[in-house]
């Protein structure tokens, strides 16, 4: 991933009934309530976390800083 790139993610699904590791992944991404958004650095670790909970989040946009 390029330096300075960011990615905006929004929580769209509830963690109720999900496994504990999926809940922890959402918290690690800084999400804890529906429709909350975070702008995070676009790194392989963040991409992996998004991939793990891709059914609970929406990737809104990618932009350069």
Secondary structure, 3 states (H helix, E strand, C coil): CCCCEEEEEEECCCCCCCCHHHHHHHHHCCCCCCCCEEEEECCHHHHHHHHHCCCCEEEEEEEEC
